[in-house]
Amino acid sequence: MAQQLDTLQRYLQNLKIAERSVPASSAQSRLARQIVPYVLRSSLKIASTWSVMPLSMWYARKLIKRGEEIRLHLGCGATRLDKWTNVDLMGSQANLFWDLRCRLPFLGGSITAVFHEHLLEHLPLSRALSFTQQC
């Protein structure tokens, strides 16, 4: 138990460091905010994410084939964690773009750790339970 607590404390410290090192937004994100009306941004993020999800499925399979430890940081937003697979919609700091309302592109038992915070409130209630079960 003490070892798990130490691991968690180190992780939280690394998370704080990682959050401070990520830029608030990219030049593309700032430009998109100027061009795309607010009411359309969410739909655009989802549509663009869906357009790259087949590529993300390929990337997920590649990660599994490597046989390395896979740790998922779901709903990463602007926080990109080193040595984690950061997952979110297009326009975020993710390295795997995925609509988290859909089943994740990983086989059961292929993930070592899953982390998410301030994510469940963005999912429909009907999807939140199945999402947590999948995690």
C-alpha positions in Angstrom: 0.0 0.0 0.0 2.8 2.4 0.8 4.5 1.7 -2.5 1.2 2.4 -4.4 0.8 5.7 -2.4 4.4 6.7 -3.3 3.7 5.9 -7.0 0.6 7.9 -7.0 2.3 10.9 -5.3 5.1 10.8 -7.9 2.6 10.6 -10.7 0.6 13.6 -9.4 3.9 15.6 -9.1 4.8 14.7 -12.7 1.3 15.7 -13.8 1.7 19.2 -12.2 5.1 19.6 -14.0 3.6 18.4 -17.3 0.7 20.8 -17.1 3.0 23.8 -16.6 5.1 22.8 -19.7 2.2 22.6 -22.2 1.4 25.8 -24.2 -2.1 27.1 -23.7 -3.0 26.6 -27.4 -1.4 26.1 -30.7 -1.3 28.7 -33.5 -3.8 26.5 -35.4 -6.2 26.5 -32.4 -6.0 30.2 -32.1 -6.7 30.7 -35.8 -9.6 28.2 -35.7 -11.1 30.2 -32.8 -11.0 33.3 -34.9 -12.5 31.7 -38.0 -15.1 29.2 -36.6 -18.1 30.6 -34.8 -18.4 29.3 -31.2 -21.6 27.4 -31.8 -19.9 25.3 -34.5 -16.7 24.5 -32.8 -17.8 21.4 -31.0 -19.4 19.9 -34.1 -16.2 20.7 -36.1 -14.0 19.0 -33.5 -16.1 15.9 -33.5 -16.4 15.7 -37.3 -12.6 16.2 -37.8 -11.9 13.6 -35.1 -14.2 11.1 -36.8 -12.3 11.7 -40.1 -9.0 10.6 -38.5 -10.3 7.8 -36.2 -9.4 5.1 -38.8 -5.8 6.3 -38.6 -6.1 6.3 -34.8 -7.2 2.7 -34.9 -4.1 1.8 -36.8 -2.0 3.7 -34.3 -3.6 1.8 -31.4 -2.9 -1.5 -33.1 0.7 -0.5 -33.6 1.0 0.4 -29.9 -0.3 -3.0 -28.9 2.0 -4.9 -31.3 5.0 -3.2 -29.7 4.3 -5.0 -26.5 5.2 -2.1 -24.4 3.2 -0.8 -21.4 0.3 1.4 -22.6 -1.0 4.0 -20.2 -4.0 6.1 -21.4 -4.6 9.7 -20.5 -8.2 10.1 -21.6 -9.7 13.5 -22.3 -6.3 15.1 -22.1 -7.3 18.5 -23.5 -4.3 20.8 -23.2 -2.4 18.6 -20.9 0.0 16.2 -22.6 1.7 13.7 -20.3 5.1 12.1 -21.3 5.1 8.3 -21.6 1.3 8.3 -21.8 -0.9 7.9 -24.8 -2.9 11.1 -24.6 -6.4 10.7 -26.1 -8.9 13.4 -27.0 -10.7 15.1 -29.8 -8.9 17.0 -32.6 -7.8 20.4 -31.4 -6.3 19.0 -28.2 -2.7 18.0 -27.3 -3.5 14.4 -27.9 -1.3 12.0 -29.8 -4.4 9.7 -30.5 -7.5 11.4 -31.6 -10.7 9.6 -30.6 -14.3 10.4 -29.8 -14.6 9.1 -26.3 -18.3 8.5 -26.7 -17.2 5.5 -28.8 -15.6 2.3 -27.6 -11.8 2.7 -27.3 -9.7 1.0 -30.0 -7.8 -1.3 -27.6 -8.3 -4.9 -26.7 -9.3 -5.8 -23.2 -6.3 -6.4 -21.0 -3.9 -4.5 -23.3 -3.8 -1.3 -21.2 -1.7 -1.0 -18.1 -3.3 2.2 -16.6 -6.1 4.6 -17.4 -6.3 8.2 -16.1 -8.9 10.8 -16.7 -10.2 13.8 -14.7 -13.0 16.2 -15.5 -14.1 14.0 -18.3 -17.2 12.2 -17.3 -19.3 15.4 -17.2 -18.6 15.7 -21.0 -20.2 12.3 -21.8 -23.9 11.6 -22.1 -25.1 9.9 -19.0 -26.1 6.8 -21.0 -22.5 6.5 -22.2 -20.7 7.4 -18.9 -21.4 4.0 -17.2 -20.3 1.9 -20.1 -17.2 4.1 -20.5 -16.2 3.6 -16.8 -16.8 -0.2 -17.2 -14.5 -0.2 -20.2 -11.8 1.7 -18.3 
